[in-house]
Amino acid sequence: MKLTVLTHVNFEGPAGIGLWAEARGHGVEVVRLHRGERLPEVAGVGLLAVMGGPMNIYEQAEHPWLE
């Protein structure tokens, strides 16, 4: 099974959940939305972790990927 981690800022990563997944033999894929990386196909996602960030939902002008 693969863990897909969605990140929203440069300093965020899979952290402890990535270690948890790797310890159990799961692959880890990081999708950096703030860098314009595309979401994977739903069929390829076994587990999903959506990380946070300091931005707010109304800040679409500064962070267009929020839409």
Distance bins in CASP14 RR format, pairs under 12 A and 6 or more apart:
PFRMAT RR
TARGET T0000
AUTHOR 0000-0000-0000
RMODE 2
METHOD distances of the structure
MODEL  1
1 21 0 0 0 0 1 0 0 0 0 0 0
1 22 0 0 0 0 0 1 0 0 0 0 0
1 24 0 0 0 0 1 0 0 0 0 0 0
1 25 0 0 0 0 1 0 0 0 0 0 0
1 26 1 0 1 0 0 0 0 0 0 0 0
1 27 1 0 0 1 0 0 0 0 0 0 0
1 28 0 0 0 0 0 1 0 0 0 0 0
1 29 0 0 0 0 0 1 0 0 0 0 0
1 44 0 0 0 0 1 0 0 0 0 0 0
1 45 0 0 0 0 1 0 0 0 0 0 0
1 46 1 0 1 0 0 0 0 0 0 0 0
1 47 1 0 0 1 0 0 0 0 0 0 0
1 48 0 0 0 0 0 1 0 0 0 0 0
2 14 0 0 0 0 0 1 0 0 0 0 0
2 18 0 0 0 0 0 1 0 0 0 0 0
2 21 0 0 0 0 1 0 0 0 0 0 0
2 22 0 0 0 0 0 1 0 0 0 0 0
2 24 0 0 0 0 0 1 0 0 0 0 0
2 25 0 0 0 0 0 1 0 0 0 0 0
2 26 1 0 0 1 0 0 0 0 0 0 0
2 27 1 0 1 0 0 0 0 0 0 0 0
2 28 1 0 0 1 0 0 0 0 0 0 0
2 29 1 0 1 0 0 0 0 0 0 0 0
2 30 0 0 0 0 0 1 0 0 0 0 0
2 31 0 0 0 0 0 1 0 0 0 0 0
2 40 0 0 0 0 1 0 0 0 0 0 0
2 41 0 0 0 0 0 1 0 0 0 0 0
2 43 0 0 0 0 0 1 0 0 0 0 0
2 44 1 0 0 1 0 0 0 0 0 0 0
2 45 1 0 0 1 0 0 0 0 0 0 0
2 46 1 0 1 0 0 0 0 0 0 0 0
2 47 1 0 0 1 0 0 0 0 0 0 0
2 48 0 0 0 0 1 0 0 0 0 0 0
2 49 0 0 0 0 0 1 0 0 0 0 0
3 13 0 0 0 0 0 1 0 0 0 0 0
3 14 1 0 0 1 0 0 0 0 0 0 0
3 15 0 0 0 0 0 1 0 0 0 0 0
3 16 0 0 0 0 0 1 0 0 0 0 0
3 17 1 0 0 1 0 0 0 0 0 0 0
3 18 1 0 0 1 0 0 0 0 0 0 0
3 19 0 0 0 0 0 1 0 0 0 0 0
3 20 0 0 0 0 1 0 0 0 0 0 0
3 21 1 0 1 0 0 0 0 0 0 0 0
3 22 0 0 0 0 1 0 0 0 0 0 0
3 23 0 0 0 0 0 1 0 0 0 0 0
3 24 0 0 0 0 1 0 0 0 0 0 0
3 25 0 0 0 0 1 0 0 0 0 0 0
3 26 1 0 1 0 0 0 0 0 0 0 0
3 27 1 0 0 1 0 0 0 0 0 0 0
3 28 1 0 1 0 0 0 0 0 0 0 0
3 29 1 0 0 1 0 0 0 0 0 0 0
3 30 0 0 0 0 1 0 0 0 0 0 0
3 31 0 0 0 0 0 1 0 0 0 0 0
3 40 0 0 0 0 0 1 0 0 0 0 0
3 44 0 0 0 0 0 1 0 0 0 0 0
3 45 0 0 0 0 1 0 0 0 0 0 0
3 46 1 0 0 1 0 0 0 0 0 0 0
3 47 1 0 1 0 0 0 0 0 0 0 0
3 48 1 0 0 1 0 0 0 0 0 0 0
3 49 1 0 0 1 0 0 0 0 0 0 0
3 50 0 0 0 0 0 1 0 0 0 0 0
3 51 0 0 0 0 0 1 0 0 0 0 0
4 14 0 0 0 0 1 0 0 0 0 0 0
4 17 0 0 0 0 0 1 0 0 0 0 0
4 18 0 0 0 0 0 1 0 0 0 0 0
4 21 0 0 0 0 1 0 0 0 0 0 0
4 26 0 0 0 0 0 1 0 0 0 0 0
4 27 0 0 0 0 1 0 0 0 0 0 0
4 28 0 0 0 0 1 0 0 0 0 0 0
4 29 1 0 1 0 0 0 0 0 0 0 0
4 30 0 0 0 0 1 0 0 0 0 0 0
4 31 1 0 0 1 0 0 0 0 0 0 0
4 32 0 0 0 0 0 1 0 0 0 0 0
4 33 0 0 0 0 0 1 0 0 0 0 0
4 37 0 0 0 0 0 1 0 0 0 0 0
4 38 0 0 0 0 0 1 0 0 0 0 0
4 39 0 0 0 0 1 0 0 0 0 0 0
4 40 1 0 1 0 0 0 0 0 0 0 0
4 41 0 0 0 0 0 1 0 0 0 0 0
4 42 0 0 0 0 1 0 0 0 0 0 0
4 43 0 0 0 0 0 1 0 0 0 0 0
4 44 1 0 0 1 0 0 0 0 0 0 0
4 45 1 0 1 0 0 0 0 0 0 0 0
4 46 1 0 0 1 0 0 0 0 0 0 0
4 47 1 0 0 1 0 0 0 0 0 0 0
4 48 1 0 1 0 0 0 0 0 0 0 0
4 49 1 0 0 1 0 0 0 0 0 0 0
4 50 0 0 0 0 1 0 0 0 0 0 0
4 51 0 0 0 0 0 1 0 0 0 0 0
5 12 0 0 0 0 1 0 0 0 0 0 0
5 13 1 0 0 1 0 0 0 0 0 0 0
5 14 1 0 1 0 0 0 0 0 0 0 0
5 15 0 0 0 0 1 0 0 0 0 0 0
5 16 0 0 0 0 0 1 0 0 0 0 0
5 17 1 0 0 1 0 0 0 0 0 0 0
5 18 1 0 0 1 0 0 0 0 0 0 0
5 19 0 0 0 0 0 1 0 0 0 0 0
5 20 0 0 0 0 0 1 0 0 0 0 0
5 21 0 0 0 0 1 0 0 0 0 0 0
5 22 0 0 0 0 0 1 0 0 0 0 0
5 26 0 0 0 0 0 1 0 0 0 0 0
5 27 0 0 0 0 0 1 0 0 0 0 0
5 28 1 0 0 1 0 0 0 0 0 0 0
5 29 1 0 0 1 0 0 0 0 0 0 0
5 30 1 0 1 0 0 0 0 0 0 0 0
5 31 1 0 0 1 0 0 0 0 0 0 0
5 32 0 0 0 0 1 0 0 0 0 0 0
5 33 0 0 0 0 0 1 0 0 0 0 0
5 37 0 0 0 0 0 1 0 0 0 0 0
5 39 0 0 0 0 0 1 0 0 0 0 0
5 40 0 0 0 0 0 1 0 0 0 0 0
5 45 0 0 0 0 0 1 0 0 0 0 0
5 46 0 0 0 0 0 1 0 0 0 0 0
5 47 0 0 0 0 1 0 0 0 0 0 0
5 48 1 0 0 1 0 0 0 0 0 0 0
5 49 1 0 1 0 0 0 0 0 0 0 0
5 50 1 0 0 1 0 0 0 0 0 0 0
5 51 1 0 0 1 0 0 0 0 0 0 0
5 52 0 0 0 0 0 1 0 0 0 0 0
6 12 0 0 0 0 1 0 0 0 0 0 0
6 13 0 0 0 0 1 0 0 0 0 0 0
6 14 0 0 0 0 0 1 0 0 0 0 0
6 17 0 0 0 0 0 1 0 0 0 0 0
6 29 0 0 0 0 1 0 0 0 0 0 0
6 30 0 0 0 0 1 0 0 0 0 0 0
6 31 1 0 1 0 0 0 0 0 0 0 0
6 32 0 0 0 0 1 0 0 0 0 0 0
6 33 1 0 1 0 0 0 0 0 0 0 0
6 34 0 0 0 0 1 0 0 0 0 0 0
6 35 0 0 0 0 0 1 0 0 0 0 0
6 36 0 0 0 0 0 1 0 0 0 0 0
6 37 0 0 0 0 1 0 0 0 0 0 0
6 38 0 0 0 0 0 1 0 0 0 0 0
6 39 1 0 0 1 0 0 0 0 0 0 0
6 40 0 0 0 0 1 0 0 0 0 0 0
6 45 0 0 0 0 1 0 0 0 0 0 0
6 47 0 0 0 0 0 1 0 0 0 0 0
6 48 1 0 0 1 0 0 0 0 0 0 0
6 49 1 0 0 1 0 0 0 0 0 0 0
6 50 1 0 1 0 0 0 0 0 0 0 0
6 51 1 0 0 1 0 0 0 0 0 0 0
6 52 0 0 0 0 1 0 0 0 0 0 0
6 53 0 0 0 0 0 1 0 0 0 0 0
6 65 0 0 0 0 1 0 0 0 0 0 0
7 13 1 0 1 0 0 0 0 0 0 0 0
7 14 0 0 0 0 1 0 0 0 0 0 0
7 15 0 0 0 0 0 1 0 0 0 0 0
7 17 0 0 0 0 0 1 0 0 0 0 0
7 18 0 0 0 0 0 1 0 0 0 0 0
7 28 0 0 0 0 0 1 0 0 0 0 0
7 29 0 0 0 0 0 1 0 0 0 0 0
7 30 1 0 0 1 0 0 0 0 0 0 0
7 31 1 0 0 1 0 0 0 0 0 0 0
7 32 1 0 1 0 0 0 0 0 0 0 0
7 33 1 0 0 1 0 0 0 0 0 0 0
7 34 1 0 0 1 0 0 0 0 0 0 0
7 35 0 0 0 0 1 0 0 0 0 0 0
7 36 0 0 0 0 0 1 0 0 0 0 0
7 37 0 0 0 0 1 0 0 0 0 0 0
7 49 0 0 0 0 1 0 0 0 0 0 0
7 50 0 0 0 0 1 0 0 0 0 0 0
7 51 1 0 1 0 0 0 0 0 0 0 0
7 52 1 0 0 1 0 0 0 0 0 0 0
7 53 0 0 0 0 1 0 0 0 0 0 0
7 65 0 0 0 0 0 1 0 0 0 0 0
8 30 0 0 0 0 0 1 0 0 0 0 0
8 31 0 0 0 0 0 1 0 0 0 0 0
8 32 0 0 0 0 1 0 0 0 0 0 0
8 33 1 0 1 0 0 0 0 0 0 0 0
8 34 1 0 1 0 0 0 0 0 0 0 0
8 35 0 0 0 0 0 1 0 0 0 0 0
8 36 0 0 0 0 0 1 0 0 0 0 0
8 37 0 0 0 0 0 1 0 0 0 0 0
8 49 0 0 0 0 0 1 0 0 0 0 0
8 50 0 0 0 0 1 0 0 0 0 0 0
8 51 1 0 0 1 0 0 0 0 0 0 0
8 52 1 0 1 0 0 0 0 0 0 0 0
8 53 1 0 1 0 0 0 0 0 0 0 0
8 54 0 0 0 0 1 0 0 0 0 0 0
8 55 1 0 0 1 0 0 0 0 0 0 0
8 56 0 0 0 0 0 1 0 0 0 0 0
8 57 0 0 0 0 0 1 0 0 0 0 0
8 59 0 0 0 0 0 1 0 0 0 0 0
8 62 0 0 0 0 0 1 0 0 0 0 0
8 63 1 0 0 1 0 0 0 0 0 0 0
8 64 0 0 0 0 0 1 0 0 0 0 0
8 65 1 0 0 1 0 0 0 0 0 0 0
8 66 0 0 0 0 1 0 0 0 0 0 0
9 32 0 0 0 0 1 0 0 0 0 0 0
9 33 0 0 0 0 1 0 0 0 0 0 0
9 34 1 0 1 0 0 0 0 0 0 0 0
9 35 0 0 0 0 0 1 0 0 0 0 0
9 51 0 0 0 0 1 0 0 0 0 0 0
9 52 1 0 0 1 0 0 0 0 0 0 0
9 53 1 0 1 0 0 0 0 0 0 0 0
9 54 1 0 0 1 0 0 0 0 0 0 0
9 55 1 0 0 1 0 0 0 0 0 0 0
9 62 0 0 0 0 0 1 0 0 0 0 0
9 63 0 0 0 0 1 0 0 0 0 0 0
9 65 0 0 0 0 0 1 0 0 0 0 0
9 66 0 0 0 0 0 1 0 0 0 0 0
10 30 0 0 0 0 0 1 0 0 0 0 0
10 32 0 0 0 0 1 0 0 0 0 0 0
10 33 0 0 0 0 0 1 0 0 0 0 0
10 34 1 0 0 1 0 0 0 0 0 0 0
10 35 0 0 0 0 1 0 0 0 0 0 0
10 51 0 0 0 0 0 1 0 0 0 0 0
10 53 0 0 0 0 0 1 0 0 0 0 0
10 54 0 0 0 0 0 1 0 0 0 0 0
11 32 0 0 0 0 0 1 0 0 0 0 0
11 34 0 0 0 0 0 1 0 0 0 0 0
11 51 0 0 0 0 0 1 0 0 0 0 0
11 52 0 0 0 0 0 1 0 0 0 0 0
11 53 0 0 0 0 1 0 0 0 0 0 0
11 54 0 0 0 0 1 0 0 0 0 0 0
12 30 0 0 0 0 1 0 0 0 0 0 0
12 31 0 0 0 0 0 1 0 0 0 0 0
12 32 0 0 0 0 1 0 0 0 0 0 0
12 33 0 0 0 0 0 1 0 0 0 0 0
12 34 0 0 0 0 1 0 0 0 0 0 0
12 35 0 0 0 0 0 1 0 0 0 0 0
12 49 0 0 0 0 0 1 0 0 0 0 0
12 50 0 0 0 0 0 1 0 0 0 0 0
12 51 1 0 1 0 0 0 0 0 0 0 0
12 52 1 0 0 1 0 0 0 0 0 0 0
12 53 1 0 0 1 0 0 0 0 0 0 0
12 54 0 0 0 0 1 0 0 0 0 0 0
12 55 0 0 0 0 0 1 0 0 0 0 0
13 19 0 0 0 0 0 1 0 0 0 0 0
13 28 0 0 0 0 1 0 0 0 0 0 0
13 29 0 0 0 0 0 1 0 0 0 0 0
13 30 1 0 0 1 0 0 0 0 0 0 0
13 31 0 0 0 0 0 1 0 0 0 0 0
13 32 0 0 0 0 1 0 0 0 0 0 0
13 33 0 0 0 0 0 1 0 0 0 0 0
13 34 0 0 0 0 0 1 0 0 0 0 0
13 49 0 0 0 0 1 0 0 0 0 0 0
13 50 0 0 0 0 0 1 0 0 0 0 0
13 51 1 0 0 1 0 0 0 0 0 0 0
13 52 0 0 0 0 1 0 0 0 0 0 0
13 53 0 0 0 0 0 1 0 0 0 0 0
14 20 0 0 0 0 1 0 0 0 0 0 0
14 21 1 0 0 1 0 0 0 0 0 0 0
14 22 0 0 0 0 1 0 0 0 0 0 0
14 26 0 0 0 0 0 1 0 0 0 0 0
14 27 0 0 0 0 0 1 0 0 0 0 0
14 28 1 0 1 0 0 0 0 0 0 0 0
14 29 0 0 0 0 1 0 0 0 0 0 0
14 30 1 0 0 1 0 0 0 0 0 0 0
14 31 0 0 0 0 0 1 0 0 0 0 0
14 32 0 0 0 0 0 1 0 0 0 0 0
14 47 0 0 0 0 0 1 0 0 0 0 0
14 48 0 0 0 0 0 1 0 0 0 0 0
14 49 1 0 0 1 0 0 0 0 0 0 0
14 50 0 0 0 0 0 1 0 0 0 0 0
14 51 1 0 0 1 0 0 0 0 0 0 0
15 21 0 0 0 0 0 1 0 0 0 0 0
15 22 0 0 0 0 0 1 0 0 0 0 0
15 28 0 0 0 0 0 1 0 0 0 0 0
15 30 0 0 0 0 0 1 0 0 0 0 0
15 49 0 0 0 0 1 0 0 0 0 0 0
15 51 1 0 0 1 0 0 0 0 0 0 0
15 52 0 0 0 0 0 1 0 0 0 0 0
16 22 0 0 0 0 1 0 0 0 0 0 0
16 23 0 0 0 0 1 0 0 0 0 0 0
16 28 0 0 0 0 0 1 0 0 0 0 0
16 49 0 0 0 0 1 0 0 0 0 0 0
16 51 0 0 0 0 0 1 0 0 0 0 0
17 23 0 0 0 0 0 1 0 0 0 0 0
17 24 0 0 0 0 0 1 0 0 0 0 0
17 26 0 0 0 0 0 1 0 0 0 0 0
17 27 0 0 0 0 0 1 0 0 0 0 0
17 28 0 0 0 0 1 0 0 0 0 0 0
17 30 0 0 0 0 0 1 0 0 0 0 0
17 47 0 0 0 0 1 0 0 0 0 0 0
17 48 0 0 0 0 0 1 0 0 0 0 0
17 49 1 0 1 0 0 0 0 0 0 0 0
17 50 0 0 0 0 0 1 0 0 0 0 0
17 51 0 0 0 0 1 0 0 0 0 0 0
18 24 0 0 0 0 1 0 0 0 0 0 0
18 25 0 0 0 0 0 1 0 0 0 0 0
18 26 0 0 0 0 1 0 0 0 0 0 0
18 27 0 0 0 0 1 0 0 0 0 0 0
18 28 1 0 1 0 0 0 0 0 0 0 0
18 29 0 0 0 0 0 1 0 0 0 0 0
18 30 0 0 0 0 1 0 0 0 0 0 0
18 47 0 0 0 0 1 0 0 0 0 0 0
18 49 1 0 0 1 0 0 0 0 0 0 0
18 51 0 0 0 0 0 1 0 0 0 0 0
19 25 0 0 0 0 0 1 0 0 0 0 0
19 26 0 0 0 0 0 1 0 0 0 0 0
19 27 0 0 0 0 0 1 0 0 0 0 0
19 28 0 0 0 0 1 0 0 0 0 0 0
19 49 0 0 0 0 0 1 0 0 0 0 0
20 26 0 0 0 0 1 0 0 0 0 0 0
20 27 0 0 0 0 0 1 0 0 0 0 0
20 28 0 0 0 0 1 0 0 0 0 0 0
20 47 0 0 0 0 1 0 0 0 0 0 0
20 49 0 0 0 0 1 0 0 0 0 0 0
21 27 1 0 0 1 0 0 0 0 0 0 0
21 28 1 0 1 0 0 0 0 0 0 0 0
21 29 0 0 0 0 0 1 0 0 0 0 0
21 30 0 0 0 0 0 1 0 0 0 0 0
21 46 0 0 0 0 0 1 0 0 0 0 0
21 47 1 0 0 1 0 0 0 0 0 0 0
21 48 0 0 0 0 0 1 0 0 0 0 0
21 49 0 0 0 0 1 0 0 0 0 0 0
22 28 1 0 0 1 0 0 0 0 0 0 0
22 29 0 0 0 0 0 1 0 0 0 0 0
24 47 0 0 0 0 0 1 0 0 0 0 0
25 47 0 0 0 0 0 1 0 0 0 0 0
26 45 0 0 0 0 0 1 0 0 0 0 0
26 46 0 0 0 0 1 0 0 0 0 0 0
26 47 1 0 0 1 0 0 0 0 0 0 0
26 49 0 0 0 0 0 1 0 0 0 0 0
27 44 0 0 0 0 0 1 0 0 0 0 0
27 45 0 0 0 0 0 1 0 0 0 0 0
27 46 0 0 0 0 1 0 0 0 0 0 0
27 47 0 0 0 0 1 0 0 0 0 0 0
28 45 0 0 0 0 0 1 0 0 0 0 0
28 46 0 0 0 0 0 1 0 0 0 0 0
28 47 0 0 0 0 1 0 0 0 0 0 0
28 48 0 0 0 0 0 1 0 0 0 0 0
28 49 0 0 0 0 1 0 0 0 0 0 0
29 37 0 0 0 0 0 1 0 0 0 0 0
29 38 0 0 0 0 0 1 0 0 0 0 0
29 39 0 0 0 0 0 1 0 0 0 0 0
29 40 1 0 0 1 0 0 0 0 0 0 0
29 41 0 0 0 0 0 1 0 0 0 0 0
29 44 0 0 0 0 1 0 0 0 0 0 0
29 45 0 0 0 0 1 0 0 0 0 0 0
29 46 0 0 0 0 1 0 0 0 0 0 0
29 47 0 0 0 0 0 1 0 0 0 0 0
29 48 0 0 0 0 0 1 0 0 0 0 0
29 49 0 0 0 0 0 1 0 0 0 0 0
30 37 0 0 0 0 1 0 0 0 0 0 0
30 40 0 0 0 0 0 1 0 0 0 0 0
30 48 0 0 0 0 0 1 0 0 0 0 0
30 49 0 0 0 0 1 0 0 0 0 0 0
30 50 0 0 0 0 0 1 0 0 0 0 0
30 51 0 0 0 0 1 0 0 0 0 0 0
31 37 1 0 1 0 0 0 0 0 0 0 0
31 38 1 0 0 1 0 0 0 0 0 0 0
31 39 1 0 0 1 0 0 0 0 0 0 0
31 40 1 0 0 1 0 0 0 0 0 0 0
31 41 0 0 0 0 0 1 0 0 0 0 0
31 44 0 0 0 0 0 1 0 0 0 0 0
31 45 0 0 0 0 1 0 0 0 0 0 0
31 48 0 0 0 0 1 0 0 0 0 0 0
31 49 0 0 0 0 0 1 0 0 0 0 0
31 50 0 0 0 0 1 0 0 0 0 0 0
31 51 0 0 0 0 0 1 0 0 0 0 0
31 65 0 0 0 0 0 1 0 0 0 0 0
32 38 0 0 0 0 0 1 0 0 0 0 0
32 39 0 0 0 0 0 1 0 0 0 0 0
32 51 0 0 0 0 0 1 0 0 0 0 0
32 65 0 0 0 0 1 0 0 0 0 0 0
33 39 1 0 0 1 0 0 0 0 0 0 0
33 40 0 0 0 0 0 1 0 0 0 0 0
33 50 0 0 0 0 1 0 0 0 0 0 0
33 51 0 0 0 0 1 0 0 0 0 0 0
33 52 0 0 0 0 0 1 0 0 0 0 0
33 53 0 0 0 0 0 1 0 0 0 0 0
33 55 0 0 0 0 0 1 0 0 0 0 0
33 63 0 0 0 0 1 0 0 0 0 0 0
33 64 0 0 0 0 0 1 0 0 0 0 0
33 65 1 0 1 0 0 0 0 0 0 0 0
33 66 0 0 0 0 1 0 0 0 0 0 0
33 67 0 0 0 0 0 1 0 0 0 0 0
34 51 0 0 0 0 0 1 0 0 0 0 0
34 52 0 0 0 0 0 1 0 0 0 0 0
34 53 0 0 0 0 1 0 0 0 0 0 0
34 54 0 0 0 0 0 1 0 0 0 0 0
34 55 0 0 0 0 1 0 0 0 0 0 0
34 59 0 0 0 0 0 1 0 0 0 0 0
34 62 0 0 0 0 0 1 0 0 0 0 0
34 63 1 0 0 1 0 0 0 0 0 0 0
34 64 0 0 0 0 1 0 0 0 0 0 0
34 65 1 0 0 1 0 0 0 0 0 0 0
34 66 0 0 0 0 1 0 0 0 0 0 0
35 63 0 0 0 0 0 1 0 0 0 0 0
35 65 0 0 0 0 1 0 0 0 0 0 0
36 63 0 0 0 0 0 1 0 0 0 0 0
36 64 0 0 0 0 1 0 0 0 0 0 0
36 65 1 0 0 1 0 0 0 0 0 0 0
37 65 0 0 0 0 1 0 0 0 0 0 0
38 65 0 0 0 0 0 1 0 0 0 0 0
39 45 0 0 0 0 1 0 0 0 0 0 0
39 48 0 0 0 0 0 1 0 0 0 0 0
39 50 0 0 0 0 0 1 0 0 0 0 0
39 65 0 0 0 0 0 1 0 0 0 0 0
40 46 0 0 0 0 1 0 0 0 0 0 0
40 48 0 0 0 0 1 0 0 0 0 0 0
42 48 0 0 0 0 1 0 0 0 0 0 0
52 63 0 0 0 0 0 1 0 0 0 0 0
52 66 0 0 0 0 0 1 0 0 0 0 0
53 59 0 0 0 0 0 1 0 0 0 0 0
53 63 0 0 0 0 1 0 0 0 0 0 0
53 66 0 0 0 0 0 1 0 0 0 0 0
54 62 0 0 0 0 0 1 0 0 0 0 0
54 63 0 0 0 0 0 1 0 0 0 0 0
55 61 0 0 0 0 0 1 0 0 0 0 0
55 62 1 0 0 1 0 0 0 0 0 0 0
55 63 1 0 1 0 0 0 0 0 0 0 0
55 64 0 0 0 0 0 1 0 0 0 0 0
55 65 0 0 0 0 1 0 0 0 0 0 0
55 66 1 0 0 1 0 0 0 0 0 0 0
56 62 0 0 0 0 1 0 0 0 0 0 0
56 63 0 0 0 0 1 0 0 0 0 0 0
56 66 0 0 0 0 1 0 0 0 0 0 0
57 63 0 0 0 0 1 0 0 0 0 0 0
57 65 0 0 0 0 0 1 0 0 0 0 0
57 66 1 0 0 1 0 0 0 0 0 0 0
57 67 0 0 0 0 1 0 0 0 0 0 0
58 66 0 0 0 0 1 0 0 0 0 0 0
58 67 0 0 0 0 0 1 0 0 0 0 0
59 65 0 0 0 0 0 1 0 0 0 0 0
59 66 1 0 0 1 0 0 0 0 0 0 0
59 67 0 0 0 0 0 1 0 0 0 0 0
60 66 1 0 1 0 0 0 0 0 0 0 0
60 67 1 0 1 0 0 0 0 0 0 0 0
61 67 0 0 0 0 0 1 0 0 0 0 0
END
